[in-house]
């Protein structure tokens, strides 16, 4: 049994795709017993996402890790009844269907609450459960557009830019996981131990990250524009070319700026009127970036980092995955761990984040096969007999 901090919680996960999968795997990483429910013949589409090795999607192997997988047809009466049996002993239910779908399946919050008064139902949708757009379908790319993210991302002379990873889905999944735990904590602290609904949209978690932007628009009609690798708040902050690659550098305080100037042998610029204050540096950022890159571009990355760090400047290399696999700090922190997988053999995967001193989570296995835990869950835990199990299997219910 896991010794993670959520080891006493059971989660029934009715979600598909990324947002729900990331919420489920986050809870499972820290010890929650997550039972992921898929349709008997229409399994999670993530199982078909590339890259694929030996028929197995790396996306699914990651998002499905630490979970138990069962199959169940939620559109059938018997499937709905079986789903309610799973919910009876659960603490949390995750779902990310279009608003109203769970109600059509007789699995809305009122139905769940009728069999388990303490259930916490986490609902992830594109636009949330309320508002004029609540009945619209939504994917992460749309959320990245309407949240303001795409408008802010990219270079000043470029088009709006979507992120290279499903950022809205992953952020919503993280919010869903942490919000579920908040609701369970509230349930345990409240007389009556009643659960509640947690309403998570795909766009709101990203919108929440725009610190200060709402206030700036309200009071000054200020709208941020794309800044590329620069910051509108401090300078220098950029990605600088070296003789053999790139480095990322940020000097968001006066002291660090002075350390950078010392590293490149330009202490004379500390008192230069163009760069004396952060506001001055922002006004003259083109000149400042050119001065720094003139120095970095003549030296290999390792030398740039060594000299910068000797002056206590904040700098780092630009890594790809091959670099990450070789980095000693990643290794020391167990950021990548090995897991034995029945389909792929030994596979490396992300370690647990964050790290707990007394109740660390663990990665026990990667994403299972569809219905891999049907017998374990339905026969041993729900308690149906072999004859009923065979009948439900043959009838396409499980």
N, C-alpha and C positions, 0 to 999 in steps of 0.2 A: 504493500500500500504506500502511496505517495505520502511524504511528510511535508508537502507544500502547505502554505497558509490557508488554502481553500479546500483542504482534504475532506472536510465534513459536508461539502456542498454537492448536490446532484443537479445537473443541467440537462434539460431535453432541448436539443437543437434542431429546429425545423427549417433552418435556413439553407440557402444555396449561395454559390458564388463567394465573393471576397469579403464583404463587410461582415456577414454572419460567420464565415469561416474563421476570420481573424479574431472575432470576439470569442468564438468557441475555443480556438486553440490557445488564446491568451488565458482563459479561465482554466483550461486543462493543464497548461504548463505549470500552474501553481497548485495543482492537486485536485481540482474539481473533477468529479466523475461525470464526463460529458458523453451523453448518448446522442449521436448524430443520426437523424432520420432522413433517409432518401427514398424516393419512389422505387418500387421494385424493378421497373424497366427503364425509367428515365432518371438516371442518377445525376449527381451534381455535374453541371457542364464543366466545372473546373478540372474534372478528371480527363478532359480532352485538350487542355491547354498545353501548348508547347513551352519549353522543350520536353520531349517525351523520350524515355529510354526503356526498351523492352516492354513497350506498351503502357508504361507508367508515367503519368504527368508529374514533373517536379513541383508544380504548383500544388497539386493535391497532396503529394507526400509531405509538403510543408504545412499547408493549411489544415490538413486532417490529422496532424500528429497528436498523440496522447489521447485520442478520442476512441470511443467504441462506436461501431457502425451497424445500424440495423436498417432494414427496408420495410416500408409501410405505405400503403396506398391511402392517403388522407382524403381522397375524394369519395371513398366508399364508406358506407355506414359502419361496417365492421372495423375498418381502419381507423375511423374516428373514435370508436369505442375503445380500441386498443391504445390509441394515442392518449386518451384520458386516463387509462390505467397507468401509462408511463408517467403522466403528470402527477398522479396521486402522491408519489413519493419524492417528487422533485422540489427543489428550491427556486429554480430559475427556468423559464422557457424563453428561448430565442426564436424570433421569426423575422423574415425580411421580405414577405410577399407584398404585393400591391394592397393598399388599404381596402379592407372589406373581404379579402380572400379567406382569412381565418374564420370570419363570421359565417361565410357561405359554407364552410366546412364544419360548422357547429363547434368551432374551437376558438371562439372569441374569449375575451377575458372573463365574461360572466360565466361561460361554460367551464372554463378552467377553475375559476374561483369556487364554483359549486362543488368540485371534487377535492379542492385543496385551497383552503382560505388564505394560506400564507404564500401562495405562489406569486413570484415576481415575473411579470411578462414584459420582456424587452422587445420592442417593435421597431425595426429599422426599415425606413422607406425613403424614397427620394425626397419628398417634401414634408414629411411628418403626417400625423394623424388629423390635423386640423388645418384650416385655411382654404382659400379658393383653389389651390393647386393640389390639395391632399389626395385627390383621386387620380392624379396623373402618375404614370410610371416614371421612374427616374433611374439613371445610371450615374456612375461616378463622374464620367466626363462632363455631363450636364451640370452636376454639382460644382465641379471645378470651374465651370463657366460662370454660373450665377452667384457663386460665393465671392467673386472678385479675384480669385486666384489666377486664372488665366490672363486677365487684364493686367495684373501686376507682374507676371512672370515673363521674362525675355529681355531683349535689349531695346533701347529707346527707338531704334530705327527698324524694329522687327514687328511682326504680327504678334498678337497674343499667343501664349504658348502653354499647352497642356503639359503636366508633369510626365516624366518617363515611367513612373510607377503609378498604380491605381491609388493615388494619395487620398482622395475623398473616401473611398471604400475603407481603406486601412485606418484612417483617422476616425471614421464613424464606428468601425469595429472596436477600436481602442476605447472610445467614449462609451460604447455599449457595454463593454466588459466592466469598466470601472463603475459605471452607473448601476449595473446590476448588483455589484458588491455593496455600493452605497445603500441601495434599497433593501438588501438583506440585512445590513447593519441596522437600518431604521426599523425594520420589522422586529428584530430581536430586542430593540430598545423600547418598543411601543407596546402598551398594554393591549392585549387582544391578538398580537402577532399577525396582523393582517398584511397581505402583500399589496402590490400596486402595479400600475402600468408605467413603464419607462418608454417615452416616446423619443426616438432618435432619428433625425433626418440625415441624409447624406451631405447636404450643403451647410448645415449649421455648425458642425464642428470645425470646418475649414474657415467659415466666416468668423468664428470666435477667435481665431488665431491672429486676426488683424488688429492687434493691440493699438489703441489710440486713434485708429482711422475713423471710427464712428464719431468720436468726439471732435476730431479735426474737421470733418465735413460739416457737422452740425454747427460748430461755432465759427468756422472760417470758409466754408464751401470748398475745402481743400480736398483734391482727389489725387492720390498717388499715381505716378506714372512708372513705366518700366525703367529699371536702372541697370539691367544686366547683372554683372557680378559686383557692382558697386552698391553702396548703401546710401540712402538719403539722410542718414543720421550721423555717420562718422566717416572719416577718411584718414589714412588710406584703408581701403578694404576692397580686395580684388583677387583675381587669379593672375599670377605673373609667370611669364614664360622664362624657363631656364635654358641652359645649353642642351639639355637632354629631356626636358619635360615641362612640368608646371608645378607651382606651389600656390597654396592658399595662404593669404596673410591678412590679418586684421589688427588695427591699432585703434581701438575704441576709447582709449584714455590717453591723456597727455603723456604720462610716463612711458607707456608702450610705444607711442610715436617717437619719443626721444630715443628709446632703445633701438628702434628700427634705423633711425638716422645714424646712430653710433655704429650699428652693424655695417652699414654701407659706407662708412667713412664720411658722412655728410653732416656732422654736428653743426656746421655753419648754417644749415637750413632751419635749425630749431628756433632761432630768433629772426628768421627771415619773415618780413611782413606778410608774405604770401601764405605762410604755413604756421604762423605763430599760435593761432588758436584753431580749434576744430572747425569753427565757422569759416575761418580763412582757408583751411585746407579743403573744405567742401567747395568753396568758390573757385579754387584753383586745382581741382582734382586731376584734370588732364595733365598738367605740368608735373604734379607730384607722382602720378602713376608712371609717367615716362621716365622720370629720374630713377625710380625704384627699379623699373624693368631694364633700364640701361645697365644697371649693376647685376641683376639676377640673370639676364640673358647671356652673360659672358662666363657663367659658372655652372657646373653640373649641380643637379638638385641636391645631392648629399652635402656638397660644400655649402650651398646656400643655407640649408637647414642648420648645419653645424655652426656656421658663423652667426646666424640669427639667434639660435638658442643660446650661444655663448653670451650674447648681449641681452638675454631675457626678452626677446621678441616672441610674439605668438605666431607660429608658422607651422605648416605641415604640407606633406606631399599630396598630390592628387592620385588616389588609388583606383585601380580596377580590381576585379575579384581575384585575379592572380596575385596581385600585390598583397591583398588582404590575407590570403592563405599563407603567405610567407612572413607576415609581420609578427615579431616576437611578442608584442603587447597583446595582440588579439589572442595569441596562443596562451599567454600567461593568464588571461582573463577568462579562458574557456568560452570565448565568443563563438567558436566553432567546435562542435562536439561530434563524436562518431556514434552512430546507432546501427544496430544490426537489423536489416530489413529482409523479410522473407522473399520479396520479389527482386531486390537489387543487391543483396549482400550488405557489406558495410558501406554506409552512406554518411557523409558529413552534413550537418545541419546547423542552424543557428542555436547557440546556447541560450540559456534562460536570461531574460532581462526584465527587471533589475535583479540584483543579487540580495538575498536575505541572509542574515548572519545565522539565524537559528532554524528557519524553516524554508530552506531553498527548494525551489521547484526542480523538476527534472524532465528530461526527454526520454520516455520509456520506449516509444515506438513512433514510426512515421505513419502517414495516412493509411488506414486499413482498406481491405477490399470491400466492395459493396456487400452488405449483409453479413459481414464476417462474424458479427457477434449476435446474430439472430437467435441461435439456440440458447446461448448463455443468458440473454436478456429475457426472451419470451418463455422459455421452459423453466429456467432456474429462478428467475426473479419475478416475472409477472405471474408465472405459475400455471400456464396452460399445459394440457397434457399432450403427449405425442400425437394422438389422433387429431386433436384440434389443430395442432401445429401443421400437420400435413394437409389438412383440409384448407386452412388459410393460405398455405403456400401454393397449393394447386389452384386455388381460386384467385390468385393474384393480389391477395390482401397484404401478404408479407413476402 
